[in-house]
Amino acid sequence: MKSLNRYNPIRSYTILRLSLFLLGVIWSCDSGENQSSTNRPRKPAGTERTYTQQAAEQPTDERVILFYGNSLTAGYGIEPAQAFPALIGAKLDSAGYHYKVVNAGLSGETTAGGRSRIGWVLRQPVSIFVLELGGNDGLRGIPLTATKQNLQAIIDTVRAKSPEAKIVLAGMQIPPNMGPEYTSRFRELYKELATENNLALIPFLLEGVGGVRRLNQPDGIHPTPEGHKIVAKNVWQVLEPLLENDTES
């Protein structure tokens, strides 16, 4: 992936759009957490909590793929069925894979918040765990050591509760608002965690979507259903090799 730190006029515009996109996620997610679920647009946050409750409260012998993240996973501003985890579920069905997809995204989530609720979410074992957190940390300038420690703690908890689970880490990038060193180190943090823990890595979850106007909603900051289709493709490229095809069983 090309670095976001090099400057030219075209990339400058892309970085600006990505900045607006990611900053908007934080603003809308923070405000969304202070609203009742009935006041949220299309109730994405309320829906995500229901998915989380299902993951924790309904024992199942099915193979489960759990998507654990923030508003990008939750599908803020669109119908739950249009968010990339649901699109992955549809792809699994059409391809003959027997997995249940659980969306445990929570708008406004940071790595610290994710660390605090991971034990509750993982009351039942999972087969594949997709970890999408850290973007909100980066935009808030949270120390990278804290972000990495929180992500590592989540990974450790998954392995303790579901030792056989395969873990996929969704990489994130941020605009250079915090300075080039922080931006670069933030990007590399995901590569380091993936290498140190032998995880499957999605290099950049929003590849092909961040900063692209036509793939964002009218507010210019949240992916459209078309944008989520591209995100789903980014995820599928890494996820599919980890799947077990049991259509003959």
Salt bridges, closest charged atoms under 4 A:
ASP30 OD1 - ARG140 NH2 2.72
GLU79 OE2 - ARG42 NE 3.88
GLU109 OE2 - ARG117 NE 2.31
GLU188 OE2 - ARG187 NE 3.89
GLU188 OE2 - LYS191 NZ 3.39
GLU192 OE1 - LYS148 NZ 3.12
GLU196 OE2 - LYS148 NZ 3.16
ASP219 OD2 - HIS222 ND1 2.80
GLU226 OE2 - LYS229 NZ 2.92
GLU244 OE1 - ARG63 NH2 3.15
GLU244 OE2 - LYS166 NZ 3.95
ASP246 OD2 - ARG63 NH1 3.12
ASP246 OD1 - HIS98 ND1 3.24
